[in-house]
Amino acid sequence: MNILGISAFYHDSAACLVQNGKIIAAAQEERFTRKKHDEQFPVHAVTFCLEEAGLSIDELDAIVFYDKPFLKFERLLETYLSFAPKGIRSFIVAIPVWLKEKMFLKKLIYDELKKVGDYEKSEVNLLFPEHHLSHAASAFYPSKFEEAAILTIDGVGEWATASISHGKGKEITILKELQFPHSLGLLYSAFTYFLGFKVNSGEYKLMGLAPYGNPNSSLIEEYITKIKSELVDIRDDGSIWLNQDYFSYATGLRMVNDKKWETLFGFPKREGESELLQHEADLALAIQQVTEEIVIKMAAHAKELTGCDAICMAGGVALNCVANGKLQNEGIFKEVYIQPAAGDAGGAVGAALAAQHIYFEKDRNPEAPDSMQGALLGPEFYSIDIERSLKKFKPVSKKYDEGDLYPKVAELLDEGNVIGWFQGAMEFGPRALGGRSIIADPRRMDMQKKLNLKIKYRESFRPFAPSVLAEDASEYFELDSDSPYMLLVQPVREKYRAELPGNYNELPLREKLAVKRSDFPAVTHIDFSARIQTVHKETNPRYWKLISEFKKLSGFGMVVNTSFNVRGEPIVCTPEDAYRCFMNTEMDYLVIGEYVFVKSDQPEWTEKMIFEKD
């Protein structure tokens, strides 16, 4: 049985191919088109998935789109009606687009599939599960659990903005939903907007900014009180009610009423790229803490409803790895599993698996540790592909035997070099996990600044993650589980922490960055936390070997890992993308497969990239 899952037309479009219940391939369209968060129909991703499985469209048993467009349209109309005459400008802009494109979604999908290849339209079995069912399926079906609670939280699907379900065997039963306009995802996005970041992509920046808030400041409690008294009513079961007097997303073209928020918090909306101020970091910390409280209450209610020992999570809010770590520490569930592509891209996986187990009623056989295969589900390139695709650049490289490659790269890391690491299949989901990563030595005090300003060209406050040998993770971090997808934040152990100056929490943002916080400062965030990726020999053998070699030299079984891209660009997909990124940044070395490229040996590069803001 062959099933193609698709998510598209909002953001992060993607495709996934499931064959007899096994995930064969998955990829986001942005990696091929080089347009970050590309929302267009995933022609390239679909083509890749079909080629990977050796199938044509006619050989598919079903094509499954990740939500129901008619229910979304119903929500739009009912929302405009209930708020009328407010929102007339937005209505005039939005409705013609809906009528032209999304109301005729079937026709649009048929037309786009023609770009992939010829097929017999009458034979296509097109299915449309609900948005949050796709999210729930993406988390539960690939997990190892026979039975689990399922929590999905995002901005909005059709009507639902969060759901609690019970997964057992091949069945998923939706028990409870929170409905639009009351949404934890949209609440977090509203603060993302107010603090000057881009909605639907800047939420992780807000999460990274929060630890710069001063936990000793009375402002934090003051902001939390204002959030809870004016913006959101939080109930014991984790459901929320948002005061729409302060928000504009339901009917407007903006997230919030800027003037009301300025009056409430005492400062205006931050303009993008302006210097970050302490009160903005304090507000980020306040909304992060409120978000954690709501997620934990929702999870506790999921426990009450299901009685399960494990929970599976998906939806954009499940990418908030700080909240995930706090939930793990609460001990409500013995085990927490989060879909690595928890946002809309993962909806393609869930849609396909929902069809497999719910529509076609096929049995499910849970696999340990999961069936996502380390999220390494994208395109892979072999030596001949690498040589052929880079020939036009006339690059200079040296090919190493596998036995010599890892010690050589470990040596380069130990010398303080920054390395583009391109190996095996591309990751599916927002994180680079050692397939398309930029790596460095975590012990170096200047590495965070160097990576941010000279390699990634992004804000200096943003933290980097450690990739750590799975067997060593609990030695360095207060982590008692695996975290293969970099979706859990936990603290660095006390014995590796540095002593901080007495006035640390009162220091300006930039001065805090200059304080050494641990023995591996490049991956220790300002509050001693780290966004951990555990690297497993079974699922990621090349990366595991490299880190093991680095441990022999450094004594530490970890490296800095950040995604192989620059600001505003998607993670690289092909060797050509990688070489371009390498030559346009101050990376020192590039390693593609067994080939090592030294920056100083390369021909003069004239093809300058223009980096867009993200």
RAPE-V226497 format. One record per backbone hydrogen bond with DSSP energy under -1.0 kcal/mol. CO is the residue of the C=O (numbers start at 1). NH is the residue of the N-H. If there is no record, write none. Layout:
<<CO NH> <CO NH>>
This chain:
<<1 20> <2 61> <2 62> <3 18> <4 64> <5 16> <6 66> <7 14> <13 29> <14 7> <15 27> <16 5> <17 24> <17 25> <18 3> <19 22> <22 19> <25 17> <27 15> <28 31> <29 32> <29 33> <30 34> <35 38> <38 13> <39 9> <41 43> <42 46> <43 47> <44 48> <45 49> <46 50> <47 51> <48 52> <49 53> <50 55> <56 59> <57 60> <62 4> <63 127> <64 6> <68 72> <69 73> <70 74> <71 75> <72 76> <73 77> <74 78> <75 79> <76 80> <77 81> <78 82> <79 83> <80 84> <83 86> <85 88> <87 91> <88 92> <89 93> <90 94> <91 95> <94 98> <95 99> <96 100> <97 101> <98 103> <102 105> <104 108> <105 109> <106 110> <107 111> <108 112> <109 113> <110 114> <112 115> <113 116> <113 117> <120 123> <121 124> <125 63> <127 65> <130 134> <131 135> <132 136> <133 137> <134 138> <135 139> <136 140> <137 141> <140 143> <142 371> <146 169> <148 167> <149 312> <150 165> <151 314> <152 163> <153 317> <154 185> <159 180> <160 157> <161 154> <162 178> <163 152> <164 175> <164 176> <165 150> <166 173> <167 148> <168 171> <171 168> <173 166> <176 164> <178 161> <178 162> <179 182> <183 187> <184 188> <185 189> <186 190> <187 191> <188 192> <189 193> <190 194> <191 195> <192 197> <193 196> <194 270> <198 201> <198 202> <202 206> <203 207> <204 208> <205 209> <206 210> <209 212> <210 213> <214 217> <218 222> <219 223> <220 224> <221 225> <222 226> <223 227> <224 228> <225 229> <226 230> <227 231> <227 232> <231 243> <233 241> <235 238> <239 235> <241 233> <243 246> <246 257> <248 252> <255 248> <255 249> <256 258> <257 261> <258 262> <259 263> <260 264> <261 265> <262 266> <271 274> <277 281> <278 282> <279 283> <280 284> <281 285> <282 286> <283 287> <284 288> <285 289> <286 290> <287 291> <288 292> <289 293> <290 294> <291 295> <292 296> <293 297> <294 298> <295 299> <296 300> <297 301> <298 302> <299 303> <300 304> <301 305> <302 306> <303 307> <309 334> <309 335> <310 149> <311 337> <312 151> <313 339> <314 153> <315 318> <316 319> <317 320> <319 321> <320 324> <321 325> <321 489> <322 326> <323 327> <324 328> <325 329> <326 330> <328 331> <335 311> <337 313> <342 315> <344 347> <345 348> <346 350> <347 351> <348 352> <349 353> <350 354> <351 355> <352 356> <353 357> <354 358> <354 359> <355 360> <356 362> <372 375> <373 376> <375 377> <375 428> <377 26> <379 426> <382 386> <383 387> <384 388> <385 389> <386 390> <390 393> <391 394> <398 596> <401 404> <401 405> <402 406> <404 408> <405 409> <406 410> <407 411> <408 412> <409 413> <410 414> <411 415> <412 417> <413 416> <418 588> <418 589> <419 439> <420 591> <421 437> <422 593> <426 378> <435 423> <436 564> <437 421> <438 562> <439 419> <440 560> <442 522> <444 447> <446 450> <447 451> <448 452> <449 453> <450 454> <451 456> <452 458> <454 586> <456 567> <459 462> <465 561> <466 533> <467 559> <468 535> <469 472> <469 473> <472 475> <472 476> <473 477> <476 493> <477 479> <483 486> <483 534> <488 532> <490 530> <491 478> <493 496> <494 497> <496 519> <501 504> <503 506> <504 507> <508 512> <509 513> <512 515> <517 498> <520 523> <525 528> <528 492> <529 525> <530 490> <530 532> <533 468> <535 470> <536 540> <540 544> <541 545> <542 546> <543 547> <544 548> <545 549> <546 550> <547 551> <548 552> <549 553> <550 554> <551 555> <556 558> <557 469> <559 467> <560 440> <561 465> <562 438> <563 565> <564 572> <566 569> <574 578> <575 579> <576 580> <577 581> <578 582> <579 583> <580 584> <588 599> <589 420> <590 597> <591 422> <592 595> <594 400> <595 592> <596 398> <597 590> <598 601> <599 602> <606 608>>
